[in-house]
Amino acid sequence: MSTATETAETIIFRDGQLDLLDQTKLPTELTRLVCTNIEQAHDAIRRLVVRGAPAIGIAAAYGVLLQGRDADRQAFGEAMDYLATSRPTAVNLFWAMDRMRDVMNSHDDDGTLYERLHREAVTIHDEDRRMCRSIGANGAALIQGCRNVLTHCNAGGLATSMWGTALAPIYHMHEQGKAPHVFADETRPLLQGARLTAWELSQAGVAVTVLTDSMSGGLMRCGKVDAVIVGADRIAANGDAANKIGTYPLAVLAKYHKIPFYVAAPTNTFDLKLPAGDQIPIEQRHRDEVARPGGVQFVPDAADVINPAFDVTPAELIDAIVTEKGVIRSPTTETVGQHFRKLTLPS
Ligand SMILES: CSC[C@H]1O[C@H](OP(=O)(O)O)[C@H](O)[C@@H]1O
């Protein structure tokens, strides 16, 4: 199935350049931004030209290579440190940098270091494609029979290599001709739902309706929502999940209305070093994203504005977390631990 992002690849690395679909221009412009150095790659992540936890990790992995074929390991290491400062919440960024650093530290031939790092970045990218399809299959079982599924922000192909995490089950079911209708929260202030989720789903032929962020509760009360499925940027060891701002109130509403609330995320979005979600660093973004969207002033200069990019949903509000390895029902420190212990058992 050709989804929007398969015809417009989110991330391409070729001829030593990082070629990104510029998500700040969607849905009205399908343009690409080419990064030729690590400063441009850092800026692209920071400005959400490329965004979404898995996509940020993939882009940063390729971004290290922008130091060039002749760079030495000190330069590559500096790139990893620098790119890790672009955004603080999505743990996939740090996971990818750690992975690239481990490869560099275990590769002692400077003459082939660039090629080895390039191979690792490609492997990270390819693994993500497989992850999306596995989450699609694992998550489809959770939303079988749902007519209307609500999602928040964009956790689709634009946030990953393809298909996404929260949207992957939708695409999996769409391949079988039985995708549910999707309610997409607009997701202020950057409107990832209205601009990105609505774009990629409609491009793929999946029925989608955009909501303002205040509409979800009323729809739930009227019985119009059969399940909620969202992505995540970092999940603590007890299952608490950080995701786009506005996710937590959705989870509270879903619990109140007895609607299943699911988080879809790969295992590399878990930060098992953090016992609980209150320790997840939450990105605070510039006030103008709220006060002056697109340069149009909505808030008087004298008023203060806060703009946290994420909030944390406690595990007790999450019915299940679906990963590429399976489903964690009723996430707790114990059930999350069991999920990861299964991964280390010999198959
Ligand atoms: C599949 S991860 C998607 C995740 O990332 C988004 O944040 P941002 O657009 O700021 O990168 C949002 O939290 C999504 O759920």
The ligand as an SDF file (V2000), in Angstrom:
LIG
                    3D

 15 15  0  0  0  0  0  0  0  0999 V2000
    5.6200    8.2700   16.9890 C   0  0  0  0  0  0  0  0  0  0  0  0
    6.2110    9.4710   18.0540 S   0  0  0  0  0  0  0  0  0  0  0  0
    5.0970   10.7340   17.7300 C   0  0  0  0  0  0  0  0  0  0  0  0
    4.9970   11.6970   18.8590 C   0  0  0  0  0  0  0  0  0  0  0  0
    5.8770   12.8180   18.6590 O   0  0  0  0  0  0  0  0  0  0  0  0
    5.0850   13.9840   18.6630 C   0  0  0  0  0  0  0  0  0  0  0  0
    5.7410   15.0810   19.2090 O   0  0  0  0  0  0  0  0  0  0  0  0
    6.4090   16.1930   18.2140 P   0  0  0  0  0  0  0  0  0  0  0  0
    5.4340   16.4090   17.0970 O   0  0  0  0  0  0  0  0  0  0  0  0
    6.5980   17.3830   19.1160 O   0  0  0  0  0  0  0  0  0  0  0  0
    7.7140   15.5890   17.7590 O   0  0  0  0  0  0  0  0  0  0  0  0
    3.8840   13.5960   19.4840 C   0  0  0  0  0  0  0  0  0  0  0  0
    4.1830   13.5700   20.8640 O   0  0  0  0  0  0  0  0  0  0  0  0
    3.6180   12.2350   18.9390 C   0  0  0  0  0  0  0  0  0  0  0  0
    2.7750   11.4340   19.6910 O   0  0  0  0  0  0  0  0  0  0  0  0
  1  2  1  0
  2  3  1  0
  3  4  1  0
  4  5  1  0
  4 14  1  0
  5  6  1  0
  6  7  1  0
  6 12  1  0
  7  8  1  0
  8  9  2  0
  8 10  1  0
  8 11  1  0
 12 13  1  0
 12 14  1  0
 14 15  1  0
M  END
$$$$
